[in-house]
Amino acid sequence: MARLNSFHLPPEAWPAPGSGRPYVLEGAEARHLLKVLRTPVGGRVRLFDGRGRDGLFALERAEGGRAVLAPESLAERPEPPDRLVLALGWNKSGRRDWLLEKAVELRASGLAFWRAARSQGDLPDRPKETWTEKMVQAAKQCGNPWLPELAVVSGGLDGLVAFARGFERCYLFWENAETALIPRPEDLGSGRVLAVLGPEGGLEPEEAERLLAAGFRSASLGASILRWETAALLCMGLAHLGRRNEP
């Protein structure tokens, strides 16, 4: 059976059970379904909301540029118990879009951006809509029903320490950590874990000392000095290999 085309219906547009509301795609997703793919009435597609819900649907009708779909089967997957969130020092990296895609493919639970002393560029007040769009495209390709949660952490180190509360383990990956301190895949892939990385150029010694004093565990990714996106990818890859309960 050929793989079905997938479309994103945001959680707020997903009808509540028993509400009688139709499932309706609008905007760019509807245009792609109707105009680009020319899906016929009765054509089957997959919808997902990025928060664990998806299902098989048939196109019922097109009206005013919108696509009305009838559900054939629905599934709701529980939130994964093992969650890795990366807190990434902000920079003007041109590889951010690439990293957003890999976070979906490797099933990271969240990405949080924070401003470090060596961060370049202005940290936005909130996640950008284009970031979610990149993740949606990756989710369509890999079939992940969960999109990573995005956050912008204000307040520098103070904000980051406050953000870390509630995690079972918090790791600080930095260039001066002993190379022997490489976490095992199961250390990153089990429970609720926060992994902090600095921006391009690394952390100031005072920043690392502050986070270690706040209870973060010093951690290494080996002897090589890695680029920002490479370090993040390796963290997510280790967690992906060590995860006990894949959704």
PyRosetta script that sets phi, psi and omega in degrees:
from pyrosetta import init, pose_from_sequence

init()
pose = pose_from_sequence("MARLNSFHLPPEAWPAPGSGRPYVLEGAEARHLLKVLRTPVGGRVRLFDGRGRDGLFALERAEGGRAVLAPESLAERPEPPDRLVLALGWNKSGRRDWLLEKAVELRASGLAFWRAARSQGDLPDRPKETWTEKMVQAAKQCGNPWLPELAVVSGGLDGLVAFARGFERCYLFWENAETALIPRPEDLGSGRVLAVLGPEGGLEPEEAERLLAAGFRSASLGASILRWETAALLCMGLAHLGRRNEP")
pose.set_psi(1, 129.8)
pose.set_omega(1, 179.7)
pose.set_phi(2, -63.9)
pose.set_psi(2, 148.2)
pose.set_omega(2, 179.9)
pose.set_phi(3, -70.1)
pose.set_psi(3, 135.5)
pose.set_omega(3, -178.0)
pose.set_phi(4, -76.6)
pose.set_psi(4, 146.5)
pose.set_omega(4, 172.1)
pose.set_phi(5, -68.7)
pose.set_psi(5, 140.0)
pose.set_omega(5, -178.4)
pose.set_phi(6, -109.0)
pose.set_psi(6, 146.2)
pose.set_omega(6, 179.5)
pose.set_phi(7, -137.3)
pose.set_psi(7, 146.0)
pose.set_omega(7, -176.8)
pose.set_phi(8, -97.2)
pose.set_psi(8, 121.0)
pose.set_omega(8, 172.1)
pose.set_phi(9, -111.4)
pose.set_psi(9, 110.5)
pose.set_omega(9, -174.0)
pose.set_phi(10, -56.0)
pose.set_psi(10, 153.0)
pose.set_omega(10, -177.9)
pose.set_phi(11, -54.1)
pose.set_psi(11, -38.1)
pose.set_omega(11, -178.5)
pose.set_phi(12, -70.5)
pose.set_psi(12, -17.1)
pose.set_omega(12, 178.2)
pose.set_phi(13, -98.1)
pose.set_psi(13, -2.6)
pose.set_omega(13, -178.5)
pose.set_phi(14, -81.8)
pose.set_psi(14, 118.4)
pose.set_omega(14, -176.2)
pose.set_phi(15, -61.8)
pose.set_psi(15, 142.0)
pose.set_omega(15, 175.1)
pose.set_phi(16, -70.4)
pose.set_psi(16, 146.9)
pose.set_omega(16, 178.7)
pose.set_phi(17, -55.6)
pose.set_psi(17, 132.1)
pose.set_omega(17, 177.6)
pose.set_phi(18, 78.8)
pose.set_psi(18, 3.1)
pose.set_omega(18, -177.5)
pose.set_phi(19, -76.4)
pose.set_psi(19, -22.5)
pose.set_omega(19, -177.2)
pose.set_phi(20, 79.6)
pose.set_psi(20, -1.9)
pose.set_omega(20, 178.7)
pose.set_phi(21, -72.1)
pose.set_psi(21, 144.1)
pose.set_omega(21, 178.5)
pose.set_phi(22, -79.0)
pose.set_psi(22, 161.4)
pose.set_omega(22, 172.8)
pose.set_phi(23, -89.6)
pose.set_psi(23, 117.9)
pose.set_omega(23, -171.7)
pose.set_phi(24, -130.5)
pose.set_psi(24, 125.6)
pose.set_omega(24, 171.6)
pose.set_phi(25, -94.9)
pose.set_psi(25, 138.3)
pose.set_omega(25, 178.4)
pose.set_phi(26, -131.2)
pose.set_psi(26, 174.2)
pose.set_omega(26, 173.0)
pose.set_phi(27, 62.4)
pose.set_psi(27, -140.5)
pose.set_omega(27, -174.0)
pose.set_phi(28, -62.4)
pose.set_psi(28, -36.5)
pose.set_omega(28, -179.7)
pose.set_phi(29, -65.9)
pose.set_psi(29, -41.7)
pose.set_omega(29, 178.3)
pose.set_phi(30, -65.6)
pose.set_psi(30, -41.6)
pose.set_omega(30, 178.9)
pose.set_phi(31, -61.4)
pose.set_psi(31, -41.3)
pose.set_omega(31, 179.9)
pose.set_phi(32, -64.8)
pose.set_psi(32, -42.2)
pose.set_omega(32, -179.5)
pose.set_phi(33, -64.8)
pose.set_psi(33, -46.1)
pose.set_omega(33, -171.2)
pose.set_phi(34, -89.3)
pose.set_psi(34, -43.0)
pose.set_omega(34, -172.5)
pose.set_phi(35, -92.9)
pose.set_psi(35, -42.0)
pose.set_omega(35, -176.8)
pose.set_phi(36, -81.1)
pose.set_psi(36, -52.2)
pose.set_omega(36, -178.2)
pose.set_phi(37, -84.9)
pose.set_psi(37, -16.0)
pose.set_omega(37, -179.5)
pose.set_phi(38, 51.5)
pose.set_psi(38, 48.6)
pose.set_omega(38, -178.8)
pose.set_phi(39, -65.4)
pose.set_psi(39, 127.1)
pose.set_omega(39, -179.1)
pose.set_phi(40, -79.8)
pose.set_psi(40, 160.7)
pose.set_omega(40, 172.6)
pose.set_phi(41, -56.2)
pose.set_psi(41, 132.4)
pose.set_omega(41, -175.5)
pose.set_phi(42, 92.3)
pose.set_psi(42, -12.2)
pose.set_omega(42, 178.6)
pose.set_phi(43, -63.8)
pose.set_psi(43, 141.9)
pose.set_omega(43, -174.3)
pose.set_phi(44, -100.4)
pose.set_psi(44, 138.1)
pose.set_omega(44, 179.2)
pose.set_phi(45, -141.9)
pose.set_psi(45, 170.7)
pose.set_omega(45, 174.8)
pose.set_phi(46, -110.4)
pose.set_psi(46, 134.3)
pose.set_omega(46, 171.2)
pose.set_phi(47, -111.9)
pose.set_psi(47, 146.2)
pose.set_omega(47, 174.0)
pose.set_phi(48, -144.8)
pose.set_psi(48, 153.9)
pose.set_omega(48, -177.8)
pose.set_phi(49, -108.1)
pose.set_psi(49, -3.8)
pose.set_omega(49, -180.0)
pose.set_phi(50, 80.9)
pose.set_psi(50, -1.0)
pose.set_omega(50, 177.9)
pose.set_phi(51, -122.3)
pose.set_psi(51, 29.7)
pose.set_omega(51, 172.8)
pose.set_phi(52, 100.7)
pose.set_psi(52, -6.3)
pose.set_omega(52, -179.6)
pose.set_phi(53, -103.1)
pose.set_psi(53, 135.9)
pose.set_omega(53, 171.7)
pose.set_phi(54, -154.5)
pose.set_psi(54, 176.7)
pose.set_omega(54, -178.7)
pose.set_phi(55, -178.6)
pose.set_psi(55, 170.8)
pose.set_omega(55, 177.4)
pose.set_phi(56, -98.6)
pose.set_psi(56, 132.4)
pose.set_omega(56, -174.8)
pose.set_phi(57, -134.2)
pose.set_psi(57, 157.4)
pose.set_omega(57, 172.8)
pose.set_phi(58, -119.5)
pose.set_psi(58, 138.9)
pose.set_omega(58, 178.0)
pose.set_phi(59, -68.4)
pose.set_psi(59, 120.4)
pose.set_omega(59, -178.5)
pose.set_phi(60, -89.0)
pose.set_psi(60, -44.5)
pose.set_omega(60, 178.5)
pose.set_phi(61, -169.7)
pose.set_psi(61, 162.3)
pose.set_omega(61, 172.6)
pose.set_phi(62, -113.2)
pose.set_psi(62, 134.0)
pose.set_omega(62, -179.6)
pose.set_phi(63, -146.5)
pose.set_psi(63, 120.2)
pose.set_omega(63, 177.7)
pose.set_phi(64, 57.8)
pose.set_psi(64, 36.5)
pose.set_omega(64, -179.7)
pose.set_phi(65, 81.7)
pose.set_psi(65, 0.4)
pose.set_omega(65, 177.9)
pose.set_phi(66, -102.7)
pose.set_psi(66, 153.9)
pose.set_omega(66, 177.2)
pose.set_phi(67, -113.4)
pose.set_psi(67, 119.6)
pose.set_omega(67, 178.0)
pose.set_phi(68, -98.9)
pose.set_psi(68, 126.4)
pose.set_omega(68, -174.5)
pose.set_phi(69, -121.8)
pose.set_psi(69, 145.9)
pose.set_omega(69, 178.6)
pose.set_phi(70, -105.6)
pose.set_psi(70, 128.7)
pose.set_omega(70, -178.8)
pose.set_phi(71, -73.3)
pose.set_psi(71, 138.3)
pose.set_omega(71, 173.1)
pose.set_phi(72, -105.7)
pose.set_psi(72, -35.8)
pose.set_omega(72, 174.7)
pose.set_phi(73, -154.1)
pose.set_psi(73, 143.9)
pose.set_omega(73, -178.2)
pose.set_phi(74, -127.5)
pose.set_psi(74, 147.1)
pose.set_omega(74, 177.5)
pose.set_phi(75, -137.7)
pose.set_psi(75, 145.2)
pose.set_omega(75, 176.5)
pose.set_phi(76, -133.5)
pose.set_psi(76, 114.4)
pose.set_omega(76, -176.2)
pose.set_phi(77, -97.5)
pose.set_psi(77, 135.8)
pose.set_omega(77, -179.5)
pose.set_phi(78, -66.8)
pose.set_psi(78, 156.8)
pose.set_omega(78, 178.2)
pose.set_phi(79, -62.0)
pose.set_psi(79, 132.1)
pose.set_omega(79, -178.4)
pose.set_phi(80, -58.6)
pose.set_psi(80, 134.6)
pose.set_omega(80, -179.7)
pose.set_phi(81, -72.4)
pose.set_psi(81, -26.9)
pose.set_omega(81, -179.8)
pose.set_phi(82, -98.9)
pose.set_psi(82, 119.0)
pose.set_omega(82, -169.8)
pose.set_phi(83, -133.2)
pose.set_psi(83, 122.1)
pose.set_omega(83, 173.0)
pose.set_phi(84, -107.5)
pose.set_psi(84, 126.0)
pose.set_omega(84, 175.1)
pose.set_phi(85, -116.8)
pose.set_psi(85, 130.6)
pose.set_omega(85, 176.8)
pose.set_phi(86, -100.4)
pose.set_psi(86, 129.4)
pose.set_omega(86, 172.9)
pose.set_phi(87, -105.3)
pose.set_psi(87, 110.3)
pose.set_omega(87, -169.6)
pose.set_phi(88, -109.0)
pose.set_psi(88, 126.5)
pose.set_omega(88, 174.9)
pose.set_phi(89, -59.9)
pose.set_psi(89, 129.8)
pose.set_omega(89, -173.8)
pose.set_phi(90, -67.8)
pose.set_psi(90, 140.6)
pose.set_omega(90, 170.0)
pose.set_phi(91, -157.0)
pose.set_psi(91, 175.6)
pose.set_omega(91, -176.7)
pose.set_phi(92, -90.1)
pose.set_psi(92, 33.5)
pose.set_omega(92, -175.7)
pose.set_phi(93, -59.3)
pose.set_psi(93, 131.4)
pose.set_omega(93, 174.6)
pose.set_phi(94, -76.7)
pose.set_psi(94, -2.6)
pose.set_omega(94, -178.1)
pose.set_phi(95, -99.8)
pose.set_psi(95, 12.1)
pose.set_omega(95, -177.9)
pose.set_phi(96, -63.4)
pose.set_psi(96, -43.0)
pose.set_omega(96, 179.5)
pose.set_phi(97, -60.2)
pose.set_psi(97, -41.6)
pose.set_omega(97, 178.5)
pose.set_phi(98, -61.1)
pose.set_psi(98, -42.3)
pose.set_omega(98, -179.2)
pose.set_phi(99, -66.4)
pose.set_psi(99, -37.8)
pose.set_omega(99, 176.9)
pose.set_phi(100, -59.7)
pose.set_psi(100, -42.1)
pose.set_omega(100, 178.6)
pose.set_phi(101, -63.2)
pose.set_psi(101, -45.1)
pose.set_omega(101, -178.1)
pose.set_phi(102, -66.9)
pose.set_psi(102, -30.8)
pose.set_omega(102, 177.2)
pose.set_phi(103, -62.3)
pose.set_psi(103, -36.1)
pose.set_omega(103, 177.0)
pose.set_phi(104, -70.5)
pose.set_psi(104, -47.8)
pose.set_omega(104, -176.7)
pose.set_phi(105, -61.1)
pose.set_psi(105, -38.4)
pose.set_omega(105, -177.8)
pose.set_phi(106, -94.4)
pose.set_psi(106, 7.1)
pose.set_omega(106, 170.9)
pose.set_phi(107, 60.9)
pose.set_psi(107, 39.9)
pose.set_omega(107, 168.7)
pose.set_phi(108, -67.0)
pose.set_psi(108, 148.2)
pose.set_omega(108, -177.7)
pose.set_phi(109, -87.1)
pose.set_psi(109, -22.0)
pose.set_omega(109, -178.7)
pose.set_phi(110, -168.5)
pose.set_psi(110, 156.2)
pose.set_omega(110, 173.0)
pose.set_phi(111, -129.6)
pose.set_psi(111, 128.0)
pose.set_omega(111, 178.5)
pose.set_phi(112, -124.0)
pose.set_psi(112, 132.1)
pose.set_omega(112, -179.6)
pose.set_phi(113, -106.8)
pose.set_psi(113, 134.4)
pose.set_omega(113, -178.6)
pose.set_phi(114, -136.3)
pose.set_psi(114, 157.9)
pose.set_omega(114, -176.7)
pose.set_phi(115, -96.6)
pose.set_psi(115, 120.2)
pose.set_omega(115, 175.8)
pose.set_phi(116, -101.8)
pose.set_psi(116, 173.2)
pose.set_omega(116, -177.7)
pose.set_phi(117, -61.3)
pose.set_psi(117, -35.2)
pose.set_omega(117, -177.9)
pose.set_phi(118, -97.4)
pose.set_psi(118, 10.6)
pose.set_omega(118, 177.4)
pose.set_phi(119, -63.3)
pose.set_psi(119, 144.0)
pose.set_omega(119, 177.6)
pose.set_phi(120, -113.8)
pose.set_psi(120, 142.7)
pose.set_omega(120, 179.3)
pose.set_phi(121, 85.4)
pose.set_psi(121, 168.6)
pose.set_omega(121, -177.7)
pose.set_phi(122, -87.3)
pose.set_psi(122, 128.4)
pose.set_omega(122, 175.1)
pose.set_phi(123, -74.0)
pose.set_psi(123, 124.3)
pose.set_omega(123, 179.7)
pose.set_phi(124, -67.2)
pose.set_psi(124, 160.7)
pose.set_omega(124, 180.0)
pose.set_phi(125, -72.3)
pose.set_psi(125, -27.4)
pose.set_omega(125, -176.3)
pose.set_phi(126, -152.3)
pose.set_psi(126, 162.4)
pose.set_omega(126, 176.5)
pose.set_phi(127, -58.9)
pose.set_psi(127, 144.2)
pose.set_omega(127, -179.3)
pose.set_phi(128, -86.3)
pose.set_psi(128, 147.7)
pose.set_omega(128, 179.6)
pose.set_phi(129, -60.5)
pose.set_psi(129, -34.3)
pose.set_omega(129, -179.0)
pose.set_phi(130, -64.0)
pose.set_psi(130, -27.1)
pose.set_omega(130, 177.1)
pose.set_phi(131, -65.4)
pose.set_psi(131, -44.0)
pose.set_omega(131, 178.5)
pose.set_phi(132, -64.0)
pose.set_psi(132, -38.5)
pose.set_omega(132, 179.3)
pose.set_phi(133, -60.2)
pose.set_psi(133, -40.6)
pose.set_omega(133, 177.8)
pose.set_phi(134, -62.9)
pose.set_psi(134, -41.4)
pose.set_omega(134, -179.4)
pose.set_phi(135, -68.3)
pose.set_psi(135, -36.9)
pose.set_omega(135, 178.3)
pose.set_phi(136, -60.4)
pose.set_psi(136, -44.4)
pose.set_omega(136, 180.0)
pose.set_phi(137, -61.7)
pose.set_psi(137, -39.4)
pose.set_omega(137, 178.2)
pose.set_phi(138, -67.0)
pose.set_psi(138, -38.3)
pose.set_omega(138, 180.0)
pose.set_phi(139, -65.6)
pose.set_psi(139, -35.1)
pose.set_omega(139, 177.3)
pose.set_phi(140, -62.3)
pose.set_psi(140, -38.2)
pose.set_omega(140, -176.9)
pose.set_phi(141, -74.4)
pose.set_psi(141, -41.1)
pose.set_omega(141, -172.7)
pose.set_phi(142, -98.1)
pose.set_psi(142, -12.0)
pose.set_omega(142, 177.2)
pose.set_phi(143, 82.0)
pose.set_psi(143, 11.1)
pose.set_omega(143, 178.5)
pose.set_phi(144, -71.1)
pose.set_psi(144, 121.8)
pose.set_omega(144, -179.7)
pose.set_phi(145, -79.3)
pose.set_psi(145, -5.3)
pose.set_omega(145, -178.1)
pose.set_phi(146, -116.2)
pose.set_psi(146, 129.2)
pose.set_omega(146, 171.7)
pose.set_phi(147, -94.0)
pose.set_psi(147, 139.1)
pose.set_omega(147, 175.4)
pose.set_phi(148, -58.7)
pose.set_psi(148, 143.7)
pose.set_omega(148, 175.4)
pose.set_phi(149, -79.7)
pose.set_psi(149, 135.0)
pose.set_omega(149, -178.8)
pose.set_phi(150, -105.2)
pose.set_psi(150, 142.3)
pose.set_omega(150, 179.0)
pose.set_phi(151, -146.0)
pose.set_psi(151, 150.2)
pose.set_omega(151, 169.5)
pose.set_phi(152, -115.5)
pose.set_psi(152, 120.1)
pose.set_omega(152, -176.3)
pose.set_phi(153, -97.3)
pose.set_psi(153, 115.4)
pose.set_omega(153, 178.3)
pose.set_phi(154, -91.1)
pose.set_psi(154, 165.5)
pose.set_omega(154, 174.7)
pose.set_phi(155, 91.2)
pose.set_psi(155, 10.9)
pose.set_omega(155, 176.7)
pose.set_phi(156, 59.4)
pose.set_psi(156, -135.1)
pose.set_omega(156, -177.5)
pose.set_phi(157, -64.8)
pose.set_psi(157, -38.9)
pose.set_omega(157, 178.9)
pose.set_phi(158, -60.5)
pose.set_psi(158, -43.9)
pose.set_omega(158, 178.8)
pose.set_phi(159, -65.4)
pose.set_psi(159, -37.6)
pose.set_omega(159, 179.8)
pose.set_phi(160, -67.1)
pose.set_psi(160, -41.8)
pose.set_omega(160, 178.3)
pose.set_phi(161, -63.0)
pose.set_psi(161, -40.9)
pose.set_omega(161, 178.0)
pose.set_phi(162, -66.0)
pose.set_psi(162, -40.0)
pose.set_omega(162, 179.6)
pose.set_phi(163, -62.3)
pose.set_psi(163, -31.2)
pose.set_omega(163, -175.2)
pose.set_phi(164, -73.8)
pose.set_psi(164, -13.8)
pose.set_omega(164, -178.7)
pose.set_phi(165, -65.0)
pose.set_psi(165, 137.2)
pose.set_omega(165, 179.9)
pose.set_phi(166, 100.0)
pose.set_psi(166, -13.2)
pose.set_omega(166, 175.2)
pose.set_phi(167, -84.1)
pose.set_psi(167, 145.1)
pose.set_omega(167, 179.8)
pose.set_phi(168, -71.3)
pose.set_psi(168, -38.6)
pose.set_omega(168, 179.4)
pose.set_phi(169, -141.1)
pose.set_psi(169, 140.0)
pose.set_omega(169, 178.1)
pose.set_phi(170, -125.7)
pose.set_psi(170, 123.5)
pose.set_omega(170, -179.5)
pose.set_phi(171, -110.6)
pose.set_psi(171, 139.5)
pose.set_omega(171, 172.2)
pose.set_phi(172, -109.3)
pose.set_psi(172, 109.0)
pose.set_omega(172, 176.8)
pose.set_phi(173, -91.9)
pose.set_psi(173, 116.6)
pose.set_omega(173, -179.1)
pose.set_phi(174, -148.8)
pose.set_psi(174, 162.1)
pose.set_omega(174, -168.7)
pose.set_phi(175, -69.8)
pose.set_psi(175, -19.7)
pose.set_omega(175, -178.3)
pose.set_phi(176, -97.0)
pose.set_psi(176, 5.1)
pose.set_omega(176, 176.2)
pose.set_phi(177, -70.7)
pose.set_psi(177, 149.6)
pose.set_omega(177, 176.5)
pose.set_phi(178, -62.4)
pose.set_psi(178, 134.3)
pose.set_omega(178, -175.4)
pose.set_phi(179, -64.3)
pose.set_psi(179, -17.0)
pose.set_omega(179, 178.1)
pose.set_phi(180, -75.6)
pose.set_psi(180, -13.9)
pose.set_omega(180, -174.7)
pose.set_phi(181, -88.4)
pose.set_psi(181, 52.0)
pose.set_omega(181, 177.1)
pose.set_phi(182, -91.4)
pose.set_psi(182, 118.1)
pose.set_omega(182, -179.4)
pose.set_phi(183, -63.6)
pose.set_psi(183, 148.1)
pose.set_omega(183, 173.8)
pose.set_phi(184, -73.1)
pose.set_psi(184, 153.9)
pose.set_omega(184, 178.0)
pose.set_phi(185, -52.4)
pose.set_psi(185, -40.0)
pose.set_omega(185, -179.2)
pose.set_phi(186, -69.6)
pose.set_psi(186, -22.0)
pose.set_omega(186, 176.5)
pose.set_phi(187, -68.1)
pose.set_psi(187, -37.3)
pose.set_omega(187, -179.8)
pose.set_phi(188, -89.1)
pose.set_psi(188, -22.5)
pose.set_omega(188, -173.4)
pose.set_phi(189, -98.3)
pose.set_psi(189, 1.4)
pose.set_omega(189, -179.0)
pose.set_phi(190, -124.6)
pose.set_psi(190, 136.7)
pose.set_omega(190, 179.7)
pose.set_phi(191, 81.1)
pose.set_psi(191, -166.1)
pose.set_omega(191, -179.4)
pose.set_phi(192, -101.7)
pose.set_psi(192, 109.6)
pose.set_omega(192, -169.3)
pose.set_phi(193, -123.7)
pose.set_psi(193, 137.5)
pose.set_omega(193, 173.6)
pose.set_phi(194, -112.6)
pose.set_psi(194, 128.7)
pose.set_omega(194, 176.8)
pose.set_phi(195, -117.0)
pose.set_psi(195, 120.2)
pose.set_omega(195, -177.2)
pose.set_phi(196, -103.7)
pose.set_psi(196, 131.2)
pose.set_omega(196, 174.4)
pose.set_phi(197, -127.9)
pose.set_psi(197, 146.6)
pose.set_omega(197, 178.1)
pose.set_phi(198, -82.1)
pose.set_psi(198, 179.0)
pose.set_omega(198, 178.1)
pose.set_phi(199, -80.9)
pose.set_psi(199, -179.1)
pose.set_omega(199, 170.5)
pose.set_phi(200, -57.6)
pose.set_psi(200, 134.4)
pose.set_omega(200, -175.8)
pose.set_phi(201, 98.1)
pose.set_psi(201, -13.6)
pose.set_omega(201, 174.3)
pose.set_phi(202, 82.0)
pose.set_psi(202, -172.0)
pose.set_omega(202, -178.2)
pose.set_phi(203, -97.8)
pose.set_psi(203, 151.0)
pose.set_omega(203, 168.2)
pose.set_phi(204, -72.1)
pose.set_psi(204, 145.8)
pose.set_omega(204, 179.7)
pose.set_phi(205, -52.9)
pose.set_psi(205, -37.7)
pose.set_omega(205, -178.6)
pose.set_phi(206, -65.2)
pose.set_psi(206, -33.7)
pose.set_omega(206, 178.7)
pose.set_phi(207, -67.3)
pose.set_psi(207, -45.9)
pose.set_omega(207, 179.3)
pose.set_phi(208, -62.1)
pose.set_psi(208, -42.5)
pose.set_omega(208, -179.7)
pose.set_phi(209, -61.7)
pose.set_psi(209, -39.0)
pose.set_omega(209, -179.5)
pose.set_phi(210, -65.6)
pose.set_psi(210, -43.4)
pose.set_omega(210, -178.5)
pose.set_phi(211, -69.5)
pose.set_psi(211, -39.5)
pose.set_omega(211, 177.9)
pose.set_phi(212, -64.5)
pose.set_psi(212, -38.5)
pose.set_omega(212, 178.1)
pose.set_phi(213, -66.6)
pose.set_psi(213, -25.6)
pose.set_omega(213, 179.0)
pose.set_phi(214, -83.9)
pose.set_psi(214, 1.4)
pose.set_omega(214, 175.5)
pose.set_phi(215, 105.9)
pose.set_psi(215, 2.4)
pose.set_omega(215, 176.4)
pose.set_phi(216, -69.8)
pose.set_psi(216, 146.1)
pose.set_omega(216, 178.8)
pose.set_phi(217, -92.4)
pose.set_psi(217, 130.2)
pose.set_omega(217, 177.2)
pose.set_phi(218, -67.6)
pose.set_psi(218, 134.8)
pose.set_omega(218, -176.3)
pose.set_phi(219, -144.9)
pose.set_psi(219, 152.3)
pose.set_omega(219, -177.8)
pose.set_phi(220, -125.8)
pose.set_psi(220, 157.8)
pose.set_omega(220, 172.9)
pose.set_phi(221, -118.1)
pose.set_psi(221, 24.1)
pose.set_omega(221, 177.2)
pose.set_phi(222, 109.0)
pose.set_psi(222, -176.8)
pose.set_omega(222, -172.5)
pose.set_phi(223, -77.5)
pose.set_psi(223, -25.9)
pose.set_omega(223, -178.2)
pose.set_phi(224, -73.7)
pose.set_psi(224, 145.2)
pose.set_omega(224, 172.5)
pose.set_phi(225, -85.8)
pose.set_psi(225, 114.5)
pose.set_omega(225, -171.7)
pose.set_phi(226, -97.1)
pose.set_psi(226, 149.5)
pose.set_omega(226, 172.1)
pose.set_phi(227, -68.4)
pose.set_psi(227, 161.7)
pose.set_omega(227, -177.6)
pose.set_phi(228, -50.5)
pose.set_psi(228, -53.5)
pose.set_omega(228, -175.0)
pose.set_phi(229, -73.5)
pose.set_psi(229, -27.5)
pose.set_omega(229, 178.0)
pose.set_phi(230, -68.9)
pose.set_psi(230, -43.3)
pose.set_omega(230, 178.0)
pose.set_phi(231, -62.2)
pose.set_psi(231, -42.9)
pose.set_omega(231, 179.1)
pose.set_phi(232, -63.9)
pose.set_psi(232, -42.3)
pose.set_omega(232, 179.8)
pose.set_phi(233, -62.4)
pose.set_psi(233, -41.3)
pose.set_omega(233, -179.8)
pose.set_phi(234, -65.4)
pose.set_psi(234, -41.3)
pose.set_omega(234, 176.3)
pose.set_phi(235, -58.4)
pose.set_psi(235, -48.1)
pose.set_omega(235, -178.8)
pose.set_phi(236, -65.9)
pose.set_psi(236, -35.9)
pose.set_omega(236, 178.9)
pose.set_phi(237, -66.3)
pose.set_psi(237, -41.6)
pose.set_omega(237, 177.5)
pose.set_phi(238, -62.1)
pose.set_psi(238, -44.3)
pose.set_omega(238, 179.3)
pose.set_phi(239, -64.0)
pose.set_psi(239, -38.7)
pose.set_omega(239, 179.4)
pose.set_phi(240, -61.8)
pose.set_psi(240, -39.8)
pose.set_omega(240, 179.3)
pose.set_phi(241, -72.4)
pose.set_psi(241, -30.1)
pose.set_omega(241, -176.0)
pose.set_phi(242, -95.1)
pose.set_psi(242, 0.3)
pose.set_omega(242, -175.8)
pose.set_phi(243, -69.9)
pose.set_psi(243, 132.5)
pose.set_omega(243, -176.3)
pose.set_phi(244, -84.3)
pose.set_psi(244, -33.1)
pose.set_omega(244, -170.7)
pose.set_phi(245, -127.4)
pose.set_psi(245, 81.2)
pose.set_omega(245, 177.8)
pose.set_phi(246, -66.0)
pose.set_psi(246, 134.5)
pose.set_omega(246, 177.9)
pose.set_phi(247, -70.0)
pose.dump_pdb("model.pdb")
